Amino acid sequence: MQKLLVSQDLLIIDELGFVPLSKTGAELLFEVISQRYERGSMIITSNLPFDEWTEVFGSERLTGAILDRLTHHVHILEMNGESFRLRESRKAKS
């Protein structure tokens, strides 16, 4: 699986941080990110600011290493506002 994830032209990780990772899961994700570093494109979505990612990965050192790789050669799009799902749900109830 790891070789497959590394070999893709684009890897999308949606809702990173929605569920905290186990120690093993965090280490495996680090390996994938490290292997893809400067070799393949990634899109990562998260509702968490970077300073809360330590809660997801469980280690300041690991989080720092991941962020170091992810934020080098990056475009960060910060989107604020109402959730489109919430907006659509409200429309449906009206």
Phi, psi and omega per residue, in radians:
M1 nan -0.730 -3.119
Q2 -1.068 -0.751 3.112
K3 -1.088 -0.673 3.119
L4 -1.125 -0.796 3.137
L5 -1.112 -0.667 -3.115
V6 -1.249 -0.548 -3.022
S7 -1.455 -0.188 -3.102
Q8 -1.240 2.587 3.095
D9 -1.136 -0.648 -3.124
L10 -2.418 2.252 3.072
L11 -1.981 2.196 3.129
I12 -1.959 2.169 3.060
I13 -2.019 1.923 -3.062
D14 -1.733 2.390 3.073
E15 1.085 0.731 3.062
L16 -1.022 2.268 3.126
G17 1.697 -0.108 3.112
F18 -1.085 -0.663 3.078
V19 -2.227 2.238 3.108
P20 -1.052 2.566 -3.138
L21 -1.590 2.624 2.996
S22 -1.224 2.910 3.114
K23 -1.007 -0.789 3.138
T24 -1.137 -0.753 3.121
G25 -1.065 -0.742 3.125
A26 -1.129 -0.717 3.129
E27 -1.162 -0.687 3.112
L28 -1.161 -0.713 3.105
L29 -1.126 -0.686 3.069
F30 -1.024 -0.756 3.137
E31 -1.053 -0.771 3.128
V32 -1.109 -0.814 -3.141
I33 -1.092 -0.744 3.139
S34 -1.108 -0.733 -3.127
Q35 -1.219 -0.538 3.127
R36 -1.459 -0.281 -3.072
Y37 -0.896 2.124 -3.125
E38 1.061 0.283 3.110
R39 -2.118 -0.424 -3.090
G40 -2.652 2.680 -3.113
S41 -1.427 2.586 3.080
M42 -2.392 2.537 2.953
I43 -2.115 2.197 3.131
I44 -2.212 2.230 3.058
T45 -1.917 2.545 3.114
S46 -2.795 2.567 3.033
N47 -1.586 -0.032 -3.066
L48 -1.736 2.436 2.983
P49 -1.244 2.752 -3.085
F50 -0.936 -0.626 -3.083
D51 -1.197 -0.148 3.072
E52 -1.797 -0.011 -3.116
W53 -1.187 -0.394 3.104
T54 -1.040 -0.582 3.097
E55 -1.132 -0.546 -3.138
V56 -1.323 -0.783 -3.050
F57 -1.615 -0.254 3.038
G58 1.341 0.076 -3.111
S59 -2.659 2.264 3.109
E60 -1.126 -0.697 -3.122
R61 -1.116 -0.802 3.129
L62 -1.159 -0.743 3.115
T63 -1.068 -0.768 3.109
G64 -1.058 -0.729 3.138
A65 -1.156 -0.699 3.121
I66 -1.149 -0.854 -3.124
L67 -1.111 -0.607 3.103
D68 -1.035 -0.764 -3.142
R69 -1.295 -0.691 -3.085
L70 -1.265 -0.524 -3.046
T71 -1.654 0.023 3.061
H72 -1.579 2.216 -3.070
H73 1.065 0.970 -3.010
V74 -2.242 2.722 2.940
H75 -2.076 2.038 3.135
I76 -1.745 2.150 3.082
L77 -1.918 1.960 3.120
E78 -1.763 2.111 -3.106
M79 -2.045 2.178 3.096
N80 -2.075 2.659 3.118
G81 2.377 -3.085 -3.095
E82 -1.231 2.478 3.083
S83 -1.153 2.341 3.112
F84 -1.168 -0.518 3.100
R85 -1.147 -0.755 3.111
L86 -1.127 -0.741 3.123
R87 -1.071 -0.785 -3.136
E88 -1.158 -0.640 3.105
S89 -1.114 -0.730 3.118
R90 -1.144 -0.697 3.108
K91 -1.082 -0.735 -3.092
A92 -1.132 -0.550 -3.131
K93 -1.404 -0.310 -3.099
S94 -1.361 nan nan
